[in-house]
């Protein structure tokens, strides 16, 4: 069955793509969740106009993301955490922690946009990615230091 995606779906395609899927997948999941529509002749004609508009919006968003990435280029975040013996943390640093610090500094970055390399469970300096747009990411430095007041 040919369908037109309304949203990006990982492993299937991007919004406004024309894709073929099995009938059951479309009827039982994509259509009820309003993630896709049937690819009729009329819908195929309308998709091109929508694609041009979406690409124009995406280009504007991308330019704004590039500007934000340029501002974040030399930015660093410092988080303090409780440590046990050695440099091992009691917990781990989460994307939400980094996002909160960025919001304190005036950058409205969602926690889903913060990409940590692994679970950060020790003191040190880490380079992390912030996904600002589908095609734009910024790298910032994360310093994890000992929280002296909690010891």
N, C-alpha and C positions, 0 to 999 in steps of 0.2 A: 504494500500500500504506500502510495506517495503522500507525504505530508509536508507542511511548512512549519518550521519551528518558530515559536513565539519568544523563546528564551534560549540562552546558551545552555547546552546539556553536555556535560563532560562525556566523552566517548562517542557522541552522536553527531554533534555539530553546533554551529553558532546560530544565533537568532536570525531569522529570515532565510535560512538554508532550506533547500528542497532536498529531502532525504527519503529513502525507502526503508520501511520497517515492516515487521510482521504485523498482521492484522490485530492479533491479541494485544500486543504491546501498545499499539495506538489506541485501540478501543477501551482497554482496561486501565491504562495508566496515563498516557499522554493527553488524550481528550478530556477525561474527567478532571485532571489536574490543571487543565487549560494551559498546557505547555506547547500545544501544537494544534493546527487546524488541517482539515482535509485539503489537498492540493487540487482544487478545481481549476478550470480554465480562467475563470474570473479572478480567483485568488492569485494565480500565477502572474496575471497582468498587473495586479495591484502590488505585488511583491517588489517589482522593480522600482516603483515610485517610492515605496517605503525604504528600500535599500539605500537609495540616493540620500534621502533625508537622514537615515541612521548613520551613514558614513560621514555626512557633514557634521552631525552632532558629535560623533566619535572623534573627529579630527579636532574640533574645538576643545573637547575634554582632554584629548591627548596633549594639546599645546599647554593647557592649564597644568596638567600633570608634569610636563617637562619643566615648567617654571617652578613648581613646588619641589621637584627633585633637585633642581639647582640650588634652592635655598637649604635643602636638607643635606647637601653634599658633604659639608664639613661639620655637621651637627653630631654631638655625642650625648648619650644618655647615661646617667649614673644612678644605679640602684643599690641600696644597701640591704643586706640580708643577714640573718643570723647564721652563724657557722658553728659546726661542731669542731672537734679536734682536727687540725690540719686546715685545709681550705675547702672542705666539703660543706655544702649548705644543708640546712635542716629540711628544706623543701626544694623547690626549683623555681626558676624565673619563668613566668608565663608571658604570652603575647599581650594579655590584658594589662600586666604590670607596665610593660613598655609603652603601650597605647596610652595609659593614664599619665605617664611622665611626659609623653609628647603633647598631650592635651594641656598639661600644666604649662608647657613652654609655648602654647599658642598654636600648635598644629593639630587639626582635627583629623586624626588618623584612626580608623576603625581597627579593632583588634584582629579582625580577619585579614587585614592587609599586612600585618606584621608577620614575617616569616623567620622563625628561629631555626638555626642549624640543627639542633637537637635539644634534648632537655638540658638546660643549663643548670648544673648542680654544683658549681665550684666558683671560686673567686677568679677574677681575671678580666681580660678585654676580649670581646667577641665582635665580629662584624656580622650585622644582621641586615636583612633585606626588608624594604617596605614597598609593597606593590601598590603604586599610585594609579595605574591604568593597566589595561591588558598588555600594552607594549612598553610601559615605563615603570622602572623600579629604581629606588634609591638605596644606597648602602650607607648605613650609619654605624657608629661605634657604640657598643654597649659596655659600660664598665660596671662590674659587680664588685662591690666593696664590702668589707666587714662592718656590720652594724654594731659599733662599740657600745651604744647605749643599752642594747638588749643583753649583753653579756654579764 
